[in-house]
């Protein structure tokens, strides 16, 4: 069993790229599923960002709105 919860650090304003995020996430999941025996993967949505927007340069909209939409689609 593998739990994956990625995205909060990726949501930093200076490095967020949604296309790259999705591509990297899918590639990582594919590599994990290629293991023998294949693990059970669980994709977790990061917890909401309640601190002020851009605190530690983390974009609150990405964490709270985009990631909860994107991750279930990746897990599809």
PyMOL commands that set and color helices and strands:
alter all, ss='L'
color gray80, all
select helices_A, chain A and resi 9-11+18-33+55-57+60-75
alter helices_A, ss='H'
color red, helices_A
select strands_A, chain A and resi 2-4+41-43
alter strands_A, ss='S'
color yellow, strands_A
deselect
rebuild
show_as cartoon
